């Protein structure tokens, strides 16, 4: 696909985001039915409301550019949704399945954040300040959503995974304490939140190395 001007490229990026949000909204009822977990269902319901707001903002952005209201299919979003529908199920641990599914949702949020950040950078270069403002608000929503999924993932990981034989020796060790691992994992696995948390310390690195043995 070729573009004549940066404005044309921005329009394409906005239409791709528009398509991705619509794809996500269409998949929400099926995802909520699949998870059958109150925490996931509540988080998805909140995300659905946020996504409806994202769609409205994108419609405004396209109107600002005086471009027709249309969407481009996001193949990246399609792939993530297909993988997500097969996650968190099976004959294994229910909580570990939930941990995997929460990780898939985190990946989805980061995918959307990357698309929004790319469009926002181009809009800023074109001095489209209203579009920048609207996209910034949406990126704040996506960051908050990622934090929710991270909290759910850590809750399930701490309550179930460390009871398995693999983690038995770690669970009985005096240090690092299980209660401290949430902060360690948050700093280790969430680069999107790098501006909200301190970097890994030497003690953190030791804890992560113990977990991975």
CORGI-V913865 format. One record per helix or strand. SS is the DSSP state (a for helix, b for strand). FROM is the first residue (numbers start at 1). LEN is the number of residues. If there is no record, write none. Layout:
SS;FROM;LEN
SS;FROM;LEN
This chain:
a;6;30
a;38;27
a;75;11
a;94;32
a;129;35
a;165;7
a;178;12
a;191;3
a;202;11
